[in-house]
């Protein structure tokens, strides 16, 4: 019985932490999108919150910082 409880607790635990820096290419202004959560409910909530943030800034003309090409002159 003790093993079943431990396995259930491990299944229900878990964590997610997402961070994306958004950059406006026209103004070089940056905005962070970050969310975290743990457990069976917290992880999906964090994923949805992070995706909503990224999509909101994409609609405003921002792009993820890792997609910006840095030109060397």
CHARMM internal coordinates of N, CA and C (Angstrom, degrees):
IC EDIT
DIST 1 N 1 CA 1.4479
DIST 1 CA 1 C 1.5216
ANGL 1 N 1 CA 1 C 111.40
DIST 1 C 2 N 1.3252
ANGL 1 CA 1 C 2 N 115.65
DIHE 1 N 1 CA 1 C 2 N -36.97
DIST 2 N 2 CA 1.4620
ANGL 1 C 2 N 2 CA 120.30
DIHE 1 CA 1 C 2 N 2 CA -179.48
DIST 2 CA 2 C 1.5314
ANGL 2 N 2 CA 2 C 110.73
DIHE 1 C 2 N 2 CA 2 C -63.93
DIST 2 C 3 N 1.3365
ANGL 2 CA 2 C 3 N 117.27
DIHE 2 N 2 CA 2 C 3 N -37.84
DIST 3 N 3 CA 1.4691
ANGL 2 C 3 N 3 CA 120.97
DIHE 2 CA 2 C 3 N 3 CA 179.64
DIST 3 CA 3 C 1.5339
ANGL 3 N 3 CA 3 C 110.49
DIHE 2 C 3 N 3 CA 3 C -65.59
DIST 3 C 4 N 1.3098
ANGL 3 CA 3 C 4 N 117.09
DIHE 3 N 3 CA 3 C 4 N -38.88
DIST 4 N 4 CA 1.4581
ANGL 3 C 4 N 4 CA 120.83
DIHE 3 CA 3 C 4 N 4 CA -179.84
DIST 4 CA 4 C 1.5313
ANGL 4 N 4 CA 4 C 110.22
DIHE 3 C 4 N 4 CA 4 C -64.33
DIST 4 C 5 N 1.3063
ANGL 4 CA 4 C 5 N 116.67
DIHE 4 N 4 CA 4 C 5 N -42.22
DIST 5 N 5 CA 1.4672
ANGL 4 C 5 N 5 CA 120.52
DIHE 4 CA 4 C 5 N 5 CA 178.69
DIST 5 CA 5 C 1.5183
ANGL 5 N 5 CA 5 C 110.62
DIHE 4 C 5 N 5 CA 5 C -63.49
DIST 5 C 6 N 1.3105
ANGL 5 CA 5 C 6 N 117.47
DIHE 5 N 5 CA 5 C 6 N -43.44
DIST 6 N 6 CA 1.4711
ANGL 5 C 6 N 6 CA 121.50
DIHE 5 CA 5 C 6 N 6 CA 179.31
DIST 6 CA 6 C 1.5252
ANGL 6 N 6 CA 6 C 110.28
DIHE 5 C 6 N 6 CA 6 C -63.28
DIST 6 C 7 N 1.3220
ANGL 6 CA 6 C 7 N 116.85
DIHE 6 N 6 CA 6 C 7 N -43.64
DIST 7 N 7 CA 1.4659
ANGL 6 C 7 N 7 CA 120.45
DIHE 6 CA 6 C 7 N 7 CA -179.98
DIST 7 CA 7 C 1.5305
ANGL 7 N 7 CA 7 C 110.23
DIHE 6 C 7 N 7 CA 7 C -64.20
DIST 7 C 8 N 1.3295
ANGL 7 CA 7 C 8 N 117.36
DIHE 7 N 7 CA 7 C 8 N -41.42
DIST 8 N 8 CA 1.4683
ANGL 7 C 8 N 8 CA 120.75
DIHE 7 CA 7 C 8 N 8 CA 178.09
DIST 8 CA 8 C 1.5227
ANGL 8 N 8 CA 8 C 111.42
DIHE 7 C 8 N 8 CA 8 C -63.79
DIST 8 C 9 N 1.3213
ANGL 8 CA 8 C 9 N 116.91
DIHE 8 N 8 CA 8 C 9 N -41.37
DIST 9 N 9 CA 1.4625
ANGL 8 C 9 N 9 CA 119.96
DIHE 8 CA 8 C 9 N 9 CA 178.42
DIST 9 CA 9 C 1.5165
ANGL 9 N 9 CA 9 C 111.62
DIHE 8 C 9 N 9 CA 9 C -64.94
DIST 9 C 10 N 1.3297
ANGL 9 CA 9 C 10 N 117.35
DIHE 9 N 9 CA 9 C 10 N -39.05
DIST 10 N 10 CA 1.4648
ANGL 9 C 10 N 10 CA 120.37
DIHE 9 CA 9 C 10 N 10 CA 177.40
DIST 10 CA 10 C 1.5204
ANGL 10 N 10 CA 10 C 110.89
DIHE 9 C 10 N 10 CA 10 C -66.26
DIST 10 C 11 N 1.3325
ANGL 10 CA 10 C 11 N 117.10
DIHE 10 N 10 CA 10 C 11 N -36.74
DIST 11 N 11 CA 1.4576
ANGL 10 C 11 N 11 CA 120.62
DIHE 10 CA 10 C 11 N 11 CA 178.32
DIST 11 CA 11 C 1.5225
ANGL 11 N 11 CA 11 C 110.90
DIHE 10 C 11 N 11 CA 11 C -65.87
DIST 11 C 12 N 1.3184
ANGL 11 CA 11 C 12 N 116.10
DIHE 11 N 11 CA 11 C 12 N -39.92
DIST 12 N 12 CA 1.4570
ANGL 11 C 12 N 12 CA 120.09
DIHE 11 CA 11 C 12 N 12 CA -177.30
DIST 12 CA 12 C 1.5201
ANGL 12 N 12 CA 12 C 112.94
DIHE 11 C 12 N 12 CA 12 C -79.31
DIST 12 C 13 N 1.3089
ANGL 12 CA 12 C 13 N 116.65
DIHE 12 N 12 CA 12 C 13 N -19.46
DIST 13 N 13 CA 1.4623
ANGL 12 C 13 N 13 CA 118.80
DIHE 12 CA 12 C 13 N 13 CA 178.63
DIST 13 CA 13 C 1.5200
ANGL 13 N 13 CA 13 C 109.08
DIHE 12 C 13 N 13 CA 13 C -87.33
DIST 13 C 14 N 1.2494
ANGL 13 CA 13 C 14 N 116.32
DIHE 13 N 13 CA 13 C 14 N 169.35
DIST 14 N 14 CA 1.4535
ANGL 13 C 14 N 14 CA 122.69
DIHE 13 CA 13 C 14 N 14 CA -178.45
DIST 14 CA 14 C 1.5140
ANGL 14 N 14 CA 14 C 107.17
DIHE 13 C 14 N 14 CA 14 C 145.05
DIST 14 C 15 N 1.3013
ANGL 14 CA 14 C 15 N 115.44
DIHE 14 N 14 CA 14 C 15 N 160.02
DIST 15 N 15 CA 1.4577
ANGL 14 C 15 N 15 CA 117.24
DIHE 14 CA 14 C 15 N 15 CA -179.21
DIST 15 CA 15 C 1.5167
ANGL 15 N 15 CA 15 C 109.84
DIHE 14 C 15 N 15 CA 15 C -145.12
DIST 15 C 16 N 1.3016
ANGL 15 CA 15 C 16 N 114.50
DIHE 15 N 15 CA 15 C 16 N 159.52
DIST 16 N 16 CA 1.4593
ANGL 15 C 16 N 16 CA 121.40
DIHE 15 CA 15 C 16 N 16 CA 176.85
DIST 16 CA 16 C 1.5188
ANGL 16 N 16 CA 16 C 107.87
DIHE 15 C 16 N 16 CA 16 C -141.94
DIST 16 C 17 N 1.3098
ANGL 16 CA 16 C 17 N 115.14
DIHE 16 N 16 CA 16 C 17 N 137.67
DIST 17 N 17 CA 1.4576
ANGL 16 C 17 N 17 CA 120.88
DIHE 16 CA 16 C 17 N 17 CA 176.53
DIST 17 CA 17 C 1.5274
ANGL 17 N 17 CA 17 C 107.24
DIHE 16 C 17 N 17 CA 17 C -141.23
DIST 17 C 18 N 1.3216
ANGL 17 CA 17 C 18 N 115.62
DIHE 17 N 17 CA 17 C 18 N 114.87
DIST 18 N 18 CA 1.4591
ANGL 17 C 18 N 18 CA 120.46
DIHE 17 CA 17 C 18 N 18 CA -178.78
DIST 18 CA 18 C 1.5221
ANGL 18 N 18 CA 18 C 109.31
DIHE 17 C 18 N 18 CA 18 C -117.84
DIST 18 C 19 N 1.3193
ANGL 18 CA 18 C 19 N 115.09
DIHE 18 N 18 CA 18 C 19 N 136.77
DIST 19 N 19 CA 1.4646
ANGL 18 C 19 N 19 CA 121.75
DIHE 18 CA 18 C 19 N 19 CA 177.95
DIST 19 CA 19 C 1.5185
ANGL 19 N 19 CA 19 C 108.61
DIHE 18 C 19 N 19 CA 19 C -136.13
DIST 19 C 20 N 1.3052
ANGL 19 CA 19 C 20 N 116.56
DIHE 19 N 19 CA 19 C 20 N 127.23
DIST 20 N 20 CA 1.4603
ANGL 19 C 20 N 20 CA 122.03
DIHE 19 CA 19 C 20 N 20 CA 175.64
DIST 20 CA 20 C 1.5213
ANGL 20 N 20 CA 20 C 107.94
DIHE 19 C 20 N 20 CA 20 C -137.70
DIST 20 C 21 N 1.3004
ANGL 20 CA 20 C 21 N 116.08
DIHE 20 N 20 CA 20 C 21 N 124.48
DIST 21 N 21 CA 1.4635
ANGL 20 C 21 N 21 CA 120.81
DIHE 20 CA 20 C 21 N 21 CA 175.59
DIST 21 CA 21 C 1.5231
ANGL 21 N 21 CA 21 C 107.11
DIHE 20 C 21 N 21 CA 21 C -90.62
DIST 21 C 22 N 1.3211
ANGL 21 CA 21 C 22 N 116.22
DIHE 21 N 21 CA 21 C 22 N 125.11
DIST 22 N 22 CA 1.4549
ANGL 21 C 22 N 22 CA 122.22
DIHE 21 CA 21 C 22 N 22 CA 180.00
DIST 22 CA 22 C 1.5277
ANGL 22 N 22 CA 22 C 108.74
DIHE 21 C 22 N 22 CA 22 C -102.05
DIST 22 C 23 N 1.3333
ANGL 22 CA 22 C 23 N 116.76
DIHE 22 N 22 CA 22 C 23 N 138.55
DIST 23 N 23 CA 1.4647
ANGL 22 C 23 N 23 CA 122.33
DIHE 22 CA 22 C 23 N 23 CA -176.56
DIST 23 CA 23 C 1.5270
ANGL 23 N 23 CA 23 C 109.01
DIHE 22 C 23 N 23 CA 23 C -126.51
DIST 23 C 24 N 1.3343
ANGL 23 CA 23 C 24 N 115.09
DIHE 23 N 23 CA 23 C 24 N 134.81
DIST 24 N 24 CA 1.4546
ANGL 23 C 24 N 24 CA 120.60
DIHE 23 CA 23 C 24 N 24 CA 173.32
DIST 24 CA 24 C 1.5240
ANGL 24 N 24 CA 24 C 106.76
DIHE 23 C 24 N 24 CA 24 C -89.01
DIST 24 C 25 N 1.3326
ANGL 24 CA 24 C 25 N 118.62
DIHE 24 N 24 CA 24 C 25 N 112.74
DIST 25 N 25 CA 1.4683
ANGL 24 C 25 N 25 CA 120.69
DIHE 24 CA 24 C 25 N 25 CA -176.22
DIST 25 CA 25 C 1.5297
ANGL 25 N 25 CA 25 C 113.34
DIHE 24 C 25 N 25 CA 25 C -62.71
DIST 25 C 26 N 1.3197
ANGL 25 CA 25 C 26 N 118.13
DIHE 25 N 25 CA 25 C 26 N -27.16
DIST 26 N 26 CA 1.4617
ANGL 25 C 26 N 26 CA 120.53
DIHE 25 CA 25 C 26 N 26 CA -177.77
DIST 26 CA 26 C 1.5237
ANGL 26 N 26 CA 26 C 111.96
DIHE 25 C 26 N 26 CA 26 C -76.62
DIST 26 C 27 N 1.3269
ANGL 26 CA 26 C 27 N 117.46
DIHE 26 N 26 CA 26 C 27 N -36.69
DIST 27 N 27 CA 1.4622
ANGL 26 C 27 N 27 CA 120.95
DIHE 26 CA 26 C 27 N 27 CA -174.73
DIST 27 CA 27 C 1.5296
ANGL 27 N 27 CA 27 C 113.65
DIHE 26 C 27 N 27 CA 27 C -114.36
DIST 27 C 28 N 1.3145
ANGL 27 CA 27 C 28 N 116.63
DIHE 27 N 27 CA 27 C 28 N -7.71
DIST 28 N 28 CA 1.4735
ANGL 27 C 28 N 28 CA 123.21
DIHE 27 CA 27 C 28 N 28 CA -174.98
DIST 28 CA 28 C 1.5314
ANGL 28 N 28 CA 28 C 112.86
DIHE 27 C 28 N 28 CA 28 C 61.17
DIST 28 C 29 N 1.3189
ANGL 28 CA 28 C 29 N 117.35
DIHE 28 N 28 CA 28 C 29 N 17.08
DIST 29 N 29 CA 1.4650
ANGL 28 C 29 N 29 CA 121.34
DIHE 28 CA 28 C 29 N 29 CA 175.58
DIST 29 CA 29 C 1.5265
ANGL 29 N 29 CA 29 C 108.54
DIHE 28 C 29 N 29 CA 29 C -73.29
DIST 29 C 30 N 1.3242
ANGL 29 CA 29 C 30 N 116.71
DIHE 29 N 29 CA 29 C 30 N 141.60
DIST 30 N 30 CA 1.4569
ANGL 29 C 30 N 30 CA 121.24
DIHE 29 CA 29 C 30 N 30 CA -179.91
DIST 30 CA 30 C 1.5236
ANGL 30 N 30 CA 30 C 110.59
DIHE 29 C 30 N 30 CA 30 C -116.83
DIST 30 C 31 N 1.3101
ANGL 30 CA 30 C 31 N 114.91
DIHE 30 N 30 CA 30 C 31 N 148.45
DIST 31 N 31 CA 1.4572
ANGL 30 C 31 N 31 CA 122.64
DIHE 30 CA 30 C 31 N 31 CA 176.25
DIST 31 CA 31 C 1.5300
ANGL 31 N 31 CA 31 C 108.05
DIHE 30 C 31 N 31 CA 31 C -139.97
DIST 31 C 32 N 1.3267
ANGL 31 CA 31 C 32 N 117.48
DIHE 31 N 31 CA 31 C 32 N 133.03
DIST 32 N 32 CA 1.4645
ANGL 31 C 32 N 32 CA 119.01
DIHE 31 CA 31 C 32 N 32 CA 179.41
DIST 32 CA 32 C 1.5288
ANGL 32 N 32 CA 32 C 111.59
DIHE 31 C 32 N 32 CA 32 C -87.53
DIST 32 C 33 N 1.3049
ANGL 32 CA 32 C 33 N 115.71
DIHE 32 N 32 CA 32 C 33 N 144.22
DIST 33 N 33 CA 1.4602
ANGL 32 C 33 N 33 CA 122.70
DIHE 32 CA 32 C 33 N 33 CA 168.39
DIST 33 CA 33 C 1.5211
ANGL 33 N 33 CA 33 C 105.71
DIHE 32 C 33 N 33 CA 33 C -119.90
DIST 33 C 34 N 1.3032
ANGL 33 CA 33 C 34 N 116.56
DIHE 33 N 33 CA 33 C 34 N 114.04
DIST 34 N 34 CA 1.4554
ANGL 33 C 34 N 34 CA 118.97
DIHE 33 CA 33 C 34 N 34 CA 178.42
DIST 34 CA 34 C 1.5181
ANGL 34 N 34 CA 34 C 109.60
DIHE 33 C 34 N 34 CA 34 C -142.52
DIST 34 C 35 N 1.3183
ANGL 34 CA 34 C 35 N 114.65
DIHE 34 N 34 CA 34 C 35 N 146.23
DIST 35 N 35 CA 1.4594
ANGL 34 C 35 N 35 CA 121.10
DIHE 34 CA 34 C 35 N 35 CA 178.34
DIST 35 CA 35 C 1.5201
ANGL 35 N 35 CA 35 C 107.71
DIHE 34 C 35 N 35 CA 35 C -153.93
DIST 35 C 36 N 1.3236
ANGL 35 CA 35 C 36 N 114.85
DIHE 35 N 35 CA 35 C 36 N 151.14
DIST 36 N 36 CA 1.4529
ANGL 35 C 36 N 36 CA 120.15
DIHE 35 CA 35 C 36 N 36 CA 176.88
DIST 36 CA 36 C 1.5198
ANGL 36 N 36 CA 36 C 108.68
DIHE 35 C 36 N 36 CA 36 C -144.15
DIST 36 C 37 N 1.3068
ANGL 36 CA 36 C 37 N 114.65
DIHE 36 N 36 CA 36 C 37 N 156.55
DIST 37 N 37 CA 1.4492
ANGL 36 C 37 N 37 CA 119.77
DIHE 36 CA 36 C 37 N 37 CA 177.44
DIST 37 CA 37 C 1.5121
ANGL 37 N 37 CA 37 C 109.68
DIHE 36 C 37 N 37 CA 37 C -165.72
DIST 37 C 38 N 1.3231
ANGL 37 CA 37 C 38 N 115.75
DIHE 37 N 37 CA 37 C 38 N 161.29
DIST 38 N 38 CA 1.4538
ANGL 37 C 38 N 38 CA 119.54
DIHE 37 CA 37 C 38 N 38 CA 176.49
DIST 38 CA 38 C 1.5139
ANGL 38 N 38 CA 38 C 109.29
DIHE 37 C 38 N 38 CA 38 C -141.93
DIST 38 C 39 N 1.2983
ANGL 38 CA 38 C 39 N 114.56
DIHE 38 N 38 CA 38 C 39 N 153.93
DIST 39 N 39 CA 1.4526
ANGL 38 C 39 N 39 CA 120.26
DIHE 38 CA 38 C 39 N 39 CA 179.41
DIST 39 CA 39 C 1.5150
ANGL 39 N 39 CA 39 C 112.34
DIHE 38 C 39 N 39 CA 39 C 89.12
DIST 39 C 40 N 1.3167
ANGL 39 CA 39 C 40 N 114.45
DIHE 39 N 39 CA 39 C 40 N 177.41
DIST 40 N 40 CA 1.4559
ANGL 39 C 40 N 40 CA 121.95
DIHE 39 CA 39 C 40 N 40 CA -175.52
DIST 40 CA 40 C 1.5292
ANGL 40 N 40 CA 40 C 112.51
DIHE 39 C 40 N 40 CA 40 C -63.70
DIST 40 C 41 N 1.3072
ANGL 40 CA 40 C 41 N 117.93
DIHE 40 N 40 CA 40 C 41 N -32.17
DIST 41 N 41 CA 1.4666
ANGL 40 C 41 N 41 CA 121.56
DIHE 40 CA 40 C 41 N 41 CA 179.75
DIST 41 CA 41 C 1.5292
ANGL 41 N 41 CA 41 C 111.17
DIHE 40 C 41 N 41 CA 41 C -93.11
DIST 41 C 42 N 1.3110
ANGL 41 CA 41 C 42 N 117.62
DIHE 41 N 41 CA 41 C 42 N -40.20
DIST 42 N 42 CA 1.4596
ANGL 41 C 42 N 42 CA 121.71
DIHE 41 CA 41 C 42 N 42 CA -173.42
DIST 42 CA 42 C 1.5131
ANGL 42 N 42 CA 42 C 114.69
DIHE 41 C 42 N 42 CA 42 C -65.38
DIST 42 C 43 N 1.3293
ANGL 42 CA 42 C 43 N 117.79
DIHE 42 N 42 CA 42 C 43 N -37.73
DIST 43 N 43 CA 1.4656
ANGL 42 C 43 N 43 CA 120.65
DIHE 42 CA 42 C 43 N 43 CA -177.59
DIST 43 CA 43 C 1.5290
ANGL 43 N 43 CA 43 C 110.97
DIHE 42 C 43 N 43 CA 43 C -65.02
DIST 43 C 44 N 1.3441
ANGL 43 CA 43 C 44 N 119.83
DIHE 43 N 43 CA 43 C 44 N -51.53
DIST 44 N 44 CA 1.4686
ANGL 43 C 44 N 44 CA 118.02
DIHE 43 CA 43 C 44 N 44 CA 178.40
DIST 44 CA 44 C 1.5317
ANGL 44 N 44 CA 44 C 113.31
DIHE 43 C 44 N 44 CA 44 C -62.37
DIST 44 C 45 N 1.3267
ANGL 44 CA 44 C 45 N 116.94
DIHE 44 N 44 CA 44 C 45 N -36.08
DIST 45 N 45 CA 1.4648
ANGL 44 C 45 N 45 CA 120.04
DIHE 44 CA 44 C 45 N 45 CA 178.12
DIST 45 CA 45 C 1.5270
ANGL 45 N 45 CA 45 C 110.16
DIHE 44 C 45 N 45 CA 45 C -63.06
DIST 45 C 46 N 1.3314
ANGL 45 CA 45 C 46 N 117.15
DIHE 45 N 45 CA 45 C 46 N -42.07
DIST 46 N 46 CA 1.4683
ANGL 45 C 46 N 46 CA 120.90
DIHE 45 CA 45 C 46 N 46 CA 179.12
DIST 46 CA 46 C 1.5321
ANGL 46 N 46 CA 46 C 110.63
DIHE 45 C 46 N 46 CA 46 C -65.27
DIST 46 C 47 N 1.3227
ANGL 46 CA 46 C 47 N 117.23
DIHE 46 N 46 CA 46 C 47 N -40.52
DIST 47 N 47 CA 1.4683
ANGL 46 C 47 N 47 CA 120.42
DIHE 46 CA 46 C 47 N 47 CA 179.00
DIST 47 CA 47 C 1.5302
ANGL 47 N 47 CA 47 C 110.82
DIHE 46 C 47 N 47 CA 47 C -62.16
DIST 47 C 48 N 1.3149
ANGL 47 CA 47 C 48 N 117.32
DIHE 47 N 47 CA 47 C 48 N -44.60
DIST 48 N 48 CA 1.4627
ANGL 47 C 48 N 48 CA 121.08
DIHE 47 CA 47 C 48 N 48 CA 179.98
DIST 48 CA 48 C 1.5286
ANGL 48 N 48 CA 48 C 110.54
DIHE 47 C 48 N 48 CA 48 C -65.99
DIST 48 C 49 N 1.3241
ANGL 48 CA 48 C 49 N 117.34
DIHE 48 N 48 CA 48 C 49 N -43.67
DIST 49 N 49 CA 1.4671
ANGL 48 C 49 N 49 CA 120.78
DIHE 48 CA 48 C 49 N 49 CA -179.84
DIST 49 CA 49 C 1.5297
ANGL 49 N 49 CA 49 C 110.75
DIHE 48 C 49 N 49 CA 49 C -62.16
DIST 49 C 50 N 1.3129
ANGL 49 CA 49 C 50 N 117.57
DIHE 49 N 49 CA 49 C 50 N -41.68
DIST 50 N 50 CA 1.4645
ANGL 49 C 50 N 50 CA 121.28
DIHE 49 CA 49 C 50 N 50 CA 179.83
DIST 50 CA 50 C 1.5274
ANGL 50 N 50 CA 50 C 110.28
DIHE 49 C 50 N 50 CA 50 C -65.74
DIST 50 C 51 N 1.3250
ANGL 50 CA 50 C 51 N 117.15
DIHE 50 N 50 CA 50 C 51 N -46.05
DIST 51 N 51 CA 1.4662
ANGL 50 C 51 N 51 CA 120.12
DIHE 50 CA 50 C 51 N 51 CA 179.79
DIST 51 CA 51 C 1.5273
ANGL 51 N 51 CA 51 C 111.45
DIHE 50 C 51 N 51 CA 51 C -63.57
DIST 51 C 52 N 1.3236
ANGL 51 CA 51 C 52 N 117.53
DIHE 51 N 51 CA 51 C 52 N -38.26
DIST 52 N 52 CA 1.4657
ANGL 51 C 52 N 52 CA 120.65
DIHE 51 CA 51 C 52 N 52 CA 176.97
DIST 52 CA 52 C 1.5223
ANGL 52 N 52 CA 52 C 111.23
DIHE 51 C 52 N 52 CA 52 C -62.39
DIST 52 C 53 N 1.3215
ANGL 52 CA 52 C 53 N 116.72
DIHE 52 N 52 CA 52 C 53 N -42.42
DIST 53 N 53 CA 1.4659
ANGL 52 C 53 N 53 CA 121.05
DIHE 52 CA 52 C 53 N 53 CA 179.07
DIST 53 CA 53 C 1.5257
ANGL 53 N 53 CA 53 C 110.75
DIHE 52 C 53 N 53 CA 53 C -62.69
DIST 53 C 54 N 1.3241
ANGL 53 CA 53 C 54 N 116.71
DIHE 53 N 53 CA 53 C 54 N -48.42
DIST 54 N 54 CA 1.4713
ANGL 53 C 54 N 54 CA 120.91
DIHE 53 CA 53 C 54 N 54 CA -179.51
DIST 54 CA 54 C 1.5247
ANGL 54 N 54 CA 54 C 110.17
DIHE 53 C 54 N 54 CA 54 C -60.87
DIST 54 C 55 N 1.3228
ANGL 54 CA 54 C 55 N 117.24
DIHE 54 N 54 CA 54 C 55 N -45.11
DIST 55 N 55 CA 1.4673
ANGL 54 C 55 N 55 CA 120.14
DIHE 54 CA 54 C 55 N 55 CA -179.76
DIST 55 CA 55 C 1.5190
ANGL 55 N 55 CA 55 C 112.02
DIHE 54 C 55 N 55 CA 55 C -64.44
DIST 55 C 56 N 1.3273
ANGL 55 CA 55 C 56 N 117.50
DIHE 55 N 55 CA 55 C 56 N -37.95
DIST 56 N 56 CA 1.4703
ANGL 55 C 56 N 56 CA 121.33
DIHE 55 CA 55 C 56 N 56 CA 178.78
DIST 56 CA 56 C 1.5284
ANGL 56 N 56 CA 56 C 110.37
DIHE 55 C 56 N 56 CA 56 C -61.36
DIST 56 C 57 N 1.3290
ANGL 56 CA 56 C 57 N 117.00
DIHE 56 N 56 CA 56 C 57 N -45.02
DIST 57 N 57 CA 1.4569
ANGL 56 C 57 N 57 CA 119.53
DIHE 56 CA 56 C 57 N 57 CA -179.29
DIST 57 CA 57 C 1.5230
ANGL 57 N 57 CA 57 C 111.93
DIHE 56 C 57 N 57 CA 57 C -73.16
DIST 57 C 58 N 1.3443
ANGL 57 CA 57 C 58 N 118.25
DIHE 57 N 57 CA 57 C 58 N -32.34
DIST 58 N 58 CA 1.4680
ANGL 57 C 58 N 58 CA 119.99
DIHE 57 CA 57 C 58 N 58 CA 175.71
DIST 58 CA 58 C 1.5247
ANGL 58 N 58 CA 58 C 110.39
DIHE 57 C 58 N 58 CA 58 C -62.48
DIST 58 C 59 N 1.3338
ANGL 58 CA 58 C 59 N 116.55
DIHE 58 N 58 CA 58 C 59 N -39.68
DIST 59 N 59 CA 1.4705
ANGL 58 C 59 N 59 CA 120.11
DIHE 58 CA 58 C 59 N 59 CA 178.03
DIST 59 CA 59 C 1.5256
ANGL 59 N 59 CA 59 C 111.16
DIHE 58 C 59 N 59 CA 59 C -64.53
DIST 59 C 60 N 1.3289
ANGL 59 CA 59 C 60 N 116.79
DIHE 59 N 59 CA 59 C 60 N -27.59
DIST 60 N 60 CA 1.4689
ANGL 59 C 60 N 60 CA 120.98
DIHE 59 CA 59 C 60 N 60 CA 179.58
DIST 60 CA 60 C 1.5303
ANGL 60 N 60 CA 60 C 111.85
DIHE 59 C 60 N 60 CA 60 C -87.61
DIST 60 C 61 N 1.3324
ANGL 60 CA 60 C 61 N 118.30
DIHE 60 N 60 CA 60 C 61 N 4.16
DIST 61 N 61 CA 1.4585
ANGL 60 C 61 N 61 CA 121.23
DIHE 60 CA 60 C 61 N 61 CA 176.17
DIST 61 CA 61 C 1.5154
ANGL 61 N 61 CA 61 C 115.10
DIHE 60 C 61 N 61 CA 61 C 99.73
DIST 61 C 62 N 1.3043
ANGL 61 CA 61 C 62 N 118.28
DIHE 61 N 61 CA 61 C 62 N 2.54
DIST 62 N 62 CA 1.4633
ANGL 61 C 62 N 62 CA 121.48
DIHE 61 CA 61 C 62 N 62 CA 178.75
DIST 62 CA 62 C 1.5256
ANGL 62 N 62 CA 62 C 109.85
DIHE 61 C 62 N 62 CA 62 C -82.47
DIST 62 C 63 N 1.3081
ANGL 62 CA 62 C 63 N 115.29
DIHE 62 N 62 CA 62 C 63 N 157.24
DIST 63 N 63 CA 1.4687
ANGL 62 C 63 N 63 CA 121.59
DIHE 62 CA 62 C 63 N 63 CA 174.34
DIST 63 CA 63 C 1.5330
ANGL 63 N 63 CA 63 C 107.73
DIHE 62 C 63 N 63 CA 63 C -131.63
DIST 63 C 64 N 1.3338
ANGL 63 CA 63 C 64 N 116.72
DIHE 63 N 63 CA 63 C 64 N 153.51
DIST 64 N 64 CA 1.4683
ANGL 63 C 64 N 64 CA 118.47
DIHE 63 CA 63 C 64 N 64 CA 176.00
DIST 64 CA 64 C 1.5286
ANGL 64 N 64 CA 64 C 110.76
DIHE 63 C 64 N 64 CA 64 C -61.10
DIST 64 C 65 N 1.3153
ANGL 64 CA 64 C 65 N 116.61
DIHE 64 N 64 CA 64 C 65 N 141.01
DIST 65 N 65 CA 1.4645
ANGL 64 C 65 N 65 CA 121.49
DIHE 64 CA 64 C 65 N 65 CA -175.83
DIST 65 CA 65 C 1.5246
ANGL 65 N 65 CA 65 C 112.16
DIHE 64 C 65 N 65 CA 65 C -59.86
DIST 65 C 66 N 1.3125
ANGL 65 CA 65 C 66 N 118.06
DIHE 65 N 65 CA 65 C 66 N -32.97
DIST 66 N 66 CA 1.4698
ANGL 65 C 66 N 66 CA 119.55
DIHE 65 CA 65 C 66 N 66 CA -179.12
DIST 66 CA 66 C 1.5168
ANGL 66 N 66 CA 66 C 112.79
DIHE 65 C 66 N 66 CA 66 C -72.83
DIST 66 C 67 N 1.3376
ANGL 66 CA 66 C 67 N 118.40
DIHE 66 N 66 CA 66 C 67 N -8.95
DIST 67 N 67 CA 1.4603
ANGL 66 C 67 N 67 CA 122.00
DIHE 66 CA 66 C 67 N 67 CA 175.76
DIST 67 CA 67 C 1.5212
ANGL 67 N 67 CA 67 C 112.99
DIHE 66 C 67 N 67 CA 67 C -94.93
DIST 67 C 68 N 1.3308
ANGL 67 CA 67 C 68 N 117.16
DIHE 67 N 67 CA 67 C 68 N -7.01
DIST 68 N 68 CA 1.4711
ANGL 67 C 68 N 68 CA 121.45
DIHE 67 CA 67 C 68 N 68 CA -179.91
DIST 68 CA 68 C 1.5189
ANGL 68 N 68 CA 68 C 108.40
DIHE 67 C 68 N 68 CA 68 C -77.37
DIST 68 C 69 N 1.3019
ANGL 68 CA 68 C 69 N 115.46
DIHE 68 N 68 CA 68 C 69 N 132.07
DIST 69 N 69 CA 1.4630
ANGL 68 C 69 N 69 CA 121.05
DIHE 68 CA 68 C 69 N 69 CA 175.81
DIST 69 CA 69 C 1.5161
ANGL 69 N 69 CA 69 C 108.73
DIHE 68 C 69 N 69 CA 69 C -90.49
DIST 69 C 70 N 1.3075
ANGL 69 CA 69 C 70 N 116.51
DIHE 69 N 69 CA 69 C 70 N 125.84
DIST 70 N 70 CA 1.4658
ANGL 69 C 70 N 70 CA 121.26
DIHE 69 CA 69 C 70 N 70 CA 179.33
DIST 70 CA 70 C 1.5222
ANGL 70 N 70 CA 70 C 107.69
DIHE 69 C 70 N 70 CA 70 C -93.17
DIST 70 C 71 N 1.3274
ANGL 70 CA 70 C 71 N 115.45
DIHE 70 N 70 CA 70 C 71 N 121.56
DIST 71 N 71 CA 1.4570
ANGL 70 C 71 N 71 CA 119.30
DIHE 70 CA 70 C 71 N 71 CA 179.19
DIST 71 CA 71 C 1.5264
ANGL 71 N 71 CA 71 C 109.28
DIHE 70 C 71 N 71 CA 71 C -92.49
DIST 71 C 72 N 1.3086
ANGL 71 CA 71 C 72 N 115.80
DIHE 71 N 71 CA 71 C 72 N 134.97
DIST 72 N 72 CA 1.4616
ANGL 71 C 72 N 72 CA 121.03
DIHE 71 CA 71 C 72 N 72 CA 176.45
DIST 72 CA 72 C 1.5094
ANGL 72 N 72 CA 72 C 108.04
DIHE 71 C 72 N 72 CA 72 C -104.70
DIST 72 C 73 N 1.3104
ANGL 72 CA 72 C 73 N 115.56
DIHE 72 N 72 CA 72 C 73 N 128.15
DIST 73 N 73 CA 1.4775
ANGL 72 C 73 N 73 CA 120.34
DIHE 72 CA 72 C 73 N 73 CA -178.63
DIST 73 CA 73 C 1.4951
ANGL 73 N 73 CA 73 C 110.11
DIHE 72 C 73 N 73 CA 73 C -110.35
END
COOR INIT
IC SEED 1 N 1 CA 1 C
IC BUILD
